[in-house]
Amino acid sequence: MNAVKIHTLHAHFDGKVLTPEEPVDLKPNVRYRITIEDDESISGQSIWEKFRDFTGKIDGPEDWSEEHDHYLYGTPKQQNKRVI
């Protein structure tokens, strides 16, 4: 099985053809899958701004963080072993 190789490059589109801005090491006459991202849509964003799209709140029991083993694996609850 061949490993997937991912390359990121910048290119300019003149209305008909994508032209790489730097030399590329690709085999000629091979079909490639290309994903297009507009530099303007991602430039200026911090990593935290990019992650914001993947964040959210999950509803769950009030003690979820303290009793995660119980909810994930079914172990007995630790019941009031919190140190205040």
C-alpha positions in Angstrom: 0.0 0.0 0.0 1.3 3.4 -0.9 1.4 6.2 1.7 -0.5 9.3 0.9 1.9 12.2 0.3 0.5 15.7 1.0 2.2 18.8 -0.4 1.2 22.4 0.2 2.1 25.0 -2.3 1.0 28.4 -3.4 -0.2 29.1 -6.9 -1.6 31.9 -9.0 -4.7 31.5 -11.1 -4.9 33.6 -14.3 -8.4 32.7 -15.1 -7.5 29.5 -17.0 -4.4 27.9 -15.5 -3.0 27.4 -12.0 0.7 28.3 -11.9 2.8 27.2 -8.9 4.7 30.1 -7.3 7.6 27.8 -6.4 9.1 24.7 -8.1 7.3 21.5 -7.5 8.6 17.9 -7.5 5.7 16.1 -9.2 5.7 13.4 -11.9 4.4 14.7 -15.3 1.2 13.2 -16.8 -0.1 12.0 -13.5 -3.5 13.0 -12.2 -3.5 14.8 -8.9 -6.3 15.8 -6.5 -6.1 19.5 -5.6 -7.8 21.2 -2.7 -8.2 25.0 -3.1 -8.0 27.4 -0.2 -8.1 31.2 -0.6 -5.2 32.7 1.2 -7.3 35.7 2.1 -9.8 33.6 4.0 -7.2 32.1 6.3 -4.6 34.8 6.6 -4.6 36.9 9.7 -6.4 34.2 11.8 -4.7 32.9 14.9 -4.7 29.2 15.6 -7.3 29.8 18.2 -9.6 31.5 15.7 -9.3 28.5 13.4 -10.1 26.1 16.2 -13.2 28.1 17.1 -15.1 26.4 14.2 -14.5 23.0 15.9 -15.4 24.0 19.5 -18.7 23.7 21.3 -20.4 22.7 24.4 -21.5 19.1 25.2 -24.4 18.7 27.6 -23.7 16.1 30.3 -24.0 15.3 34.0 -22.7 18.0 36.4 -20.0 15.7 37.7 -18.8 14.6 34.3 -15.3 15.9 34.6 -14.8 14.3 38.0 -16.4 11.0 37.2 -15.3 10.6 33.5 -14.1 7.0 34.2 -17.6 6.1 35.4 -19.3 7.6 32.3 -16.8 6.3 29.8 -15.9 2.9 31.2 -18.6 2.1 33.8 -16.2 2.1 36.8 -17.8 2.8 40.2 -18.2 6.5 41.0 -15.6 8.0 43.3 -18.3 9.8 45.3 -17.2 12.9 47.1 -13.5 12.4 47.0 -13.1 16.0 46.1 -10.6 18.1 48.1 -11.9 21.6 48.6 
